[in-house]
Amino acid sequence: MSDLSGIKNKLGKVIYPIFMFYLIQLVVYYIIAFIVGDLNDMSLALQFFAGLAVIPYLIYLYKKDTVYMWIHRDSFFKKNNSKVLDYFLCVLFGIMMAVFLNNLFNLTGLTKAATGYVSVQQSFFLGDVFFELLALGIVTPLAEELMYRGVLFGYLNRFSKRMEAYLVSAILFGFVHMNLVQFLYAFIFGMFLCLFVEKLDTVLASILIHSAANVTSVASSEYGILTMTSNLFGNLCILICLAIASGFIIRYIILKAKKI
């Protein structure tokens, strides 16, 4: 009975913050719907205001629960040359992985075949560019990273096996995106985000990666930059170079963590 009770307690610790995360956002949706009425072409605005509303709750959880032992709070805002380099590499990694995954899925034809992905892309990238950058580049990464890497992964990383913590947080992160392309994208990204958070001891690492990736996607969608050409061989060479460069960054982060 004690084992069953322990499992229920752990499961509750995982489900409750996710439930509250989406409940708060749902309440915001209904409030906006009541005020505005017509929610057509408002996907990005809804995400922006819902993200703003849920961030205070996540920060409260993040500071209240002391189970996240892997976070060195005293060094979170500590500035030194090493940290500056780490954060720069996080941004660079986010840019490269966004270019790599977006173009890899385009080459395989997944993005064209997934109607759900196409409709989501159209709803997100039809607004003002500044607002897209604000919502997708700042608010959404902050809210989702505090939830999935800060609260969820933080708890799982202490009370379950390391790989289980990676997989569960990444799968849940992918599942909520509700279509195959974004599930694969978010799952792969989620695994890497967990790695960077664990090795650099701060959720700020994943926030920077997530933000850089989203800003890159906005730039690619709005201005057509960082997209592949019609030359298949050239595209494959670029993807291989991006994969190798990303691998070097991951290797650096892992080796640095071993030295600490």
C-alpha positions, 0 to 999 in steps of 0.5 A: 500500500505504501508503494502504491501511495508513493506512486500516486503522490509522484503521479500527482506531482506530475499531473497537477502542475500540468493541469493548472498550467492549461486550466489557467490558459483555458480561463484566459481564453474564455475571458478573451472570448467573452470580451472580444467575441470573435476569436478568428485569427487570434491564435497568437494573441491568445497564446501571448496572453495565456502565457503571460497569465500562467508565468507567475504561477510557474515562477511560484512553483519554481521557487516554492518547491525545493525538490529541484536540487539540480538548479543552483539558484545561487549561480542562476544570475552569476555572470562570468566568462564561462556562463556568457560562453554557455549562453551564447552556445545555447542561442547558437544551438537553438538557431542551428537546430531550428534550421536543421529540423525545419528543413529536414522535415521539409525535405522529407515532405512531412510538413506538406503532408501534415494538414494540422501543422500547416493550419497551425503555421498559418494561424501563428505567422499571419500577424505583426512580426513584432508581436510574433517575436514578442509572443513566440520569442519571449513569452511562449519559451519562458512559460513552456520552459518553466513548465516542462524543464523547470517544474516537470523535468526538475521533479522527474529528474529527482524522483525517477530514472534519468532517462525516464525524466528525459523521455516523459518530459519530452513526450508530454511536451511533444504531445501537447502540440497536437500534430505529428510534425510538431510532436516530432519537432518538440520531442527531439528538441525536448530531449536536448533541452533537458540535456542542456538544463541538466548539464548547465544547472539552470532552466535559463539554458533551455529558455534561450535555446527555445527562444532562439529557435522560435525567433529563427522560425519566425524569420524563416517564415516571414522573410524566407531566410535560413531556408534550403535551396532546390539543390538536394545535394547542397541541402544535405551537405548543409544539414550534415554540417549543422548536425556536426556543429550542434554535436560539437556544442553538445560535446562541449556542454557534456565535457564541461559538466564532467569537470565541475 
